[in-house]
Amino acid sequence: MRFQSFYRNVNSLKRYFFSFLFVSMAVNLGAGSSFDVTGDEIKAVNHSLTLPSGFDLPLPAPIPIITTDYHRHFPNPGNSEYSKEIMTKGLLPKSRLISFLWLNNQKLDVVEVEKVATLYIKEASMEGVNHDIAFAQMILETGYMKFTGDVSNNQNNYCGLGAIGNGEPGLSFPDVETGIRAHIQHLKAYASTDSIKNKLVDGRFGIVKRGSAKTIQELTGRWAEDPHYDQKLDYLLKKIYAGTDVLKKKTSILFD
């Protein structure tokens, strides 16, 4: 079997690739060849051993692969309408979130992307927030976690909390989980009057008018001053569902 490139950041992926199906691979070898794992590389090795026709020699460990095929086994806007209400259940599986984000920022370690996706689903589920919307908003606010604006990646601030422009970096959080929890809590502050389930970590929770933005349309003018903020979120959600190229334009942010 002929191996193609494992993408540009194979050194960081190593044996921890993620895919929608996380399918284990097996290698069909012909006479005179096998595979040897050396460090981060998989190399074809010639030798004199003759294998019988059809013999399957597995790799030393199952290696899941990342695929760009978004159209099988996953929700698609053409088949199911995603919700634009924040306090609803998200539909996108974790593997879709992982692949979509990483394929748009391959400088990220996939292990880091998997952790972020897992925490968004977990934290959103606990608070009743739609993780599709929260994850799409994180992508929009951070530029696929490239953090090219006022907020730096070491702040663990995934939604620009307190970053109101003019170089103001906004809030910082001690770890990834706390930063994502703050994002989910801030969304819930806008979308619901219900109490939060976890300890409050969102330092701006108390200044939000509770229940004032129950849909992504209502976030415009409240979460952000950008008059097209909801349209960008909606467009990005469509692209994540469909698995096509995503919106790369910046947005201006202004919190209540």
GUKOL-494172 format. One line per 3 residues: number of its first residue (from 1); for each residue x, z negated, y negated of C-alpha. Coordinates in nm, 2 decimals, always signed. Example, Ala and Ser with C-alpha at 12.3 -4.5 7.8 and 13.67 -1.06 7.14 Angstrom:
2
1	+1.23/-0.78/+0.45  +1.37/-0.71/+0.11
//
This chain:
256
1	+0.00/+0.00/+0.00  +0.13/+0.09/-0.34  +0.14/-0.19/-0.60
4	+0.07/-0.12/-0.96  +0.19/-0.33/-1.26  +0.04/-0.68/-1.27
7	+0.00/-0.63/-1.65  +0.24/-0.73/-1.92  +0.25/-1.10/-1.87
10	+0.32/-1.12/-1.50  +0.57/-1.40/-1.55  +0.30/-1.63/-1.69
13	+0.04/-1.52/-1.44  +0.25/-1.57/-1.13  +0.02/-1.66/-0.85
16	-0.27/-1.77/-1.07  -0.44/-1.45/-1.15  -0.82/-1.46/-1.20
19	-1.08/-1.20/-1.14  -1.46/-1.17/-1.14  -1.46/-1.19/-0.76
22	-1.12/-1.36/-0.70  -1.07/-1.14/-0.40  -0.78/-1.22/-0.17
25	-0.56/-0.91/-0.11  -0.40/-0.79/+0.21  -0.13/-0.53/+0.24
28	-0.15/-0.25/+0.49  +0.21/-0.15/+0.57  +0.34/+0.15/+0.75
31	+0.65/+0.17/+0.96  +0.97/+0.04/+0.81  +0.84/-0.16/+0.52
34	+0.72/-0.51/+0.43  +0.70/-0.73/+0.12  +0.94/-1.00/+0.00
37	+0.85/-1.24/-0.28  +1.15/-1.32/-0.49  +1.08/-1.54/-0.80
40	+0.81/-1.38/-1.00  +0.84/-1.03/-0.84  +0.70/-0.87/-0.53
43	+0.94/-0.61/-0.39  +0.91/-0.36/-0.12  +1.18/-0.41/+0.14
46	+1.28/-0.15/+0.40  +1.38/-0.26/+0.75  +1.39/-0.13/+1.10
49	+1.08/-0.30/+1.23  +0.82/-0.05/+1.34  +0.46/-0.18/+1.30
52	+0.17/-0.04/+1.50  -0.07/+0.19/+1.33  -0.33/-0.01/+1.13
55	-0.13/-0.34/+1.15  -0.22/-0.57/+0.85  +0.06/-0.79/+0.72
58	-0.08/-1.04/+0.47  +0.11/-1.15/+0.16  +0.27/-1.50/+0.18
61	-0.03/-1.64/-0.02  -0.36/-1.49/-0.13  -0.32/-1.34/-0.48
64	-0.64/-1.29/-0.68  -0.64/-1.00/-0.92  -0.78/-0.93/-1.26
67	-1.00/-0.63/-1.30  -1.14/-0.44/-1.59  -1.46/-0.36/-1.40
70	-1.72/-0.56/-1.59  -2.02/-0.37/-1.47  -2.07/-0.51/-1.12
73	-2.24/-0.84/-1.02  -2.26/-0.96/-1.38  -2.54/-0.98/-1.64
76	-2.56/-0.67/-1.86  -2.76/-0.62/-2.18  -2.92/-0.31/-2.02
79	-3.07/-0.52/-1.74  -3.12/-0.87/-1.89  -3.16/-0.97/-2.25
82	-2.93/-1.25/-2.35  -3.06/-1.54/-2.56  -2.99/-1.57/-2.93
85	-3.11/-1.93/-2.94  -2.83/-2.18/-2.93  -3.01/-2.45/-2.73
88	-3.06/-2.23/-2.42  -2.87/-2.18/-2.09  -2.58/-1.93/-2.10
91	-2.57/-1.66/-1.83  -2.21/-1.54/-1.82  -1.99/-1.66/-1.53
94	-1.66/-1.82/-1.60  -1.47/-1.52/-1.45  -1.62/-1.29/-1.71
97	-1.52/-1.52/-1.99  -1.16/-1.55/-1.86  -1.11/-1.18/-1.81
100	-1.27/-1.07/-2.13  -1.06/-1.31/-2.35  -0.73/-1.25/-2.17
103	-0.77/-0.87/-2.16  -0.80/-0.89/-2.54  -0.50/-1.12/-2.59
106	-0.26/-1.08/-2.31  +0.00/-1.30/-2.47  -0.21/-1.60/-2.35
109	-0.13/-1.77/-2.03  -0.43/-1.71/-1.79  -0.41/-2.07/-1.68
112	-0.48/-2.17/-2.04  -0.77/-1.92/-2.07  -0.92/-2.06/-1.75
115	-0.90/-2.41/-1.88  -1.07/-2.31/-2.21  -1.35/-2.12/-2.03
118	-1.41/-2.41/-1.79  -1.44/-2.66/-2.07  -1.68/-2.44/-2.27
121	-1.91/-2.41/-1.98  -1.88/-2.78/-1.90  -1.92/-2.92/-2.25
124	-2.20/-2.68/-2.34  -2.39/-2.77/-2.03  -2.38/-3.14/-2.10
127	-2.52/-3.09/-2.45  -2.77/-2.81/-2.36  -2.59/-2.55/-2.57
130	-2.56/-2.19/-2.47  -2.20/-2.14/-2.36  -2.23/-1.76/-2.41
133	-2.28/-1.81/-2.78  -2.03/-2.09/-2.81  -1.75/-1.89/-2.64
136	-1.83/-1.58/-2.84  -1.81/-1.78/-3.16  -1.48/-1.92/-3.05
139	-1.35/-1.57/-3.00  -1.47/-1.46/-3.34  -1.34/-1.77/-3.52
142	-0.99/-1.77/-3.36  -0.95/-1.39/-3.33  -0.92/-1.41/-2.95
145	-0.71/-1.73/-2.98  -0.45/-1.55/-3.19  -0.50/-1.80/-3.48
148	-0.38/-1.57/-3.75  -0.58/-1.75/-4.03  -0.55/-2.10/-4.18
151	-0.60/-2.28/-3.85  -0.30/-2.29/-3.62  -0.32/-2.31/-3.24
154	-0.17/-2.66/-3.21  -0.47/-2.80/-3.40  -0.70/-2.75/-3.10
157	-0.97/-2.64/-3.35  -1.16/-2.36/-3.19  -1.43/-2.30/-3.45
160	-1.26/-2.35/-3.78  -1.40/-2.69/-3.85  -1.32/-2.79/-4.20
163	-1.12/-2.47/-4.27  -1.30/-2.36/-4.59  -1.05/-2.11/-4.72
166	-0.76/-2.12/-4.97  -0.52/-2.23/-4.71  -0.72/-2.54/-4.60
169	-0.63/-2.58/-4.22  -0.93/-2.79/-4.14  -0.95/-3.06/-3.87
172	-0.71/-3.12/-3.59  -0.79/-3.27/-3.24  -0.55/-3.44/-2.99
175	-0.62/-3.20/-2.70  -0.81/-2.89/-2.59  -1.10/-3.08/-2.45
178	-1.17/-3.28/-2.76  -1.15/-2.97/-2.98  -1.40/-2.78/-2.77
181	-1.63/-3.09/-2.75  -1.62/-3.10/-3.13  -1.72/-2.73/-3.15
184	-2.02/-2.79/-2.91  -2.13/-3.10/-3.10  -2.12/-2.91/-3.43
187	-2.33/-2.63/-3.29  -2.58/-2.89/-3.15  -2.59/-3.05/-3.49
190	-2.72/-2.73/-3.64  -2.94/-2.63/-3.35  -3.11/-2.95/-3.25
193	-3.22/-3.29/-3.36  -3.15/-3.45/-3.02  -2.88/-3.70/-2.99
196	-2.54/-3.60/-2.84  -2.45/-3.71/-2.49  -2.08/-3.77/-2.53
199	-1.88/-3.98/-2.78  -1.89/-3.82/-3.12  -1.56/-3.64/-3.20
202	-1.69/-3.39/-3.46  -1.58/-3.54/-3.79  -1.83/-3.31/-3.98
205	-2.13/-3.38/-3.76  -2.30/-3.61/-4.02  -2.30/-3.36/-4.31
208	-2.50/-3.10/-4.12  -2.88/-3.08/-4.17  -2.99/-3.13/-3.81
211	-3.20/-2.85/-3.66  -3.14/-2.61/-3.95  -3.00/-2.33/-3.74
214	-3.16/-2.28/-3.40  -3.05/-1.92/-3.36  -2.74/-1.72/-3.43
217	-2.92/-1.55/-3.72  -2.97/-1.88/-3.89  -2.60/-1.96/-3.87
220	-2.54/-1.71/-4.15  -2.53/-1.89/-4.48  -2.50/-2.22/-4.30
223	-2.21/-2.21/-4.06  -2.04/-1.93/-4.26  -2.09/-1.76/-4.59
226	-2.02/-1.42/-4.44  -2.35/-1.23/-4.48  -2.28/-1.04/-4.16
229	-2.18/-1.35/-3.95  -2.48/-1.33/-3.71  -2.44/-0.96/-3.67
232	-2.08/-1.00/-3.57  -2.17/-1.27/-3.32  -2.45/-1.06/-3.18
235	-2.23/-0.75/-3.15  -1.96/-0.96/-2.98  -2.21/-1.10/-2.73
238	-2.32/-0.75/-2.65  -1.96/-0.64/-2.59  -1.88/-0.94/-2.37
241	-2.19/-0.87/-2.16  -2.12/-0.50/-2.14  -1.75/-0.54/-2.09
244	-1.64/-0.29/-2.35  -1.41/-0.31/-2.65  -1.48/-0.59/-2.90
247	-1.52/-0.63/-3.27  -1.19/-0.70/-3.43  -1.29/-0.75/-3.79
250	-1.22/-1.09/-3.96  -1.50/-1.31/-4.10  -1.50/-1.55/-4.39
253	-1.59/-1.91/-4.30  -1.75/-2.18/-4.51  -1.90/-2.49/-4.35
256	-2.17/-2.71/-4.49
//
